[in-house]
Amino acid sequence: MLDFELLRAFVTVADCGGFHRAAERLNLTQSTVSQQIKRLELETKRPLFRRTTRSVARDRRWRDAARRRASPVAI
């Protein structure tokens, strides 16, 4: 089972679009948030974000999965 704090960090980074803003929102250091994401990536054995020196975006697989869940289901 995945740790709630790790999942909360993931959702916050995705919502904020970066580790710095997520850390501010979570009242944690940027380093702590980064470590939490790294732990979650190790547990899931997948990268969760595409990182550059200036931005972070959800990895394509996670973004596509979120879109599939959000789209209406035809019956």
Secondary structure, DSSP 8 states (H G I E B T S, - for coil): ---HHHHHHHHHHHHHTSHHHHHHHHTS-HHHHHHHHHHHHHHHTS--EEE-SS-EEE-HHHHHHHHHHHS----
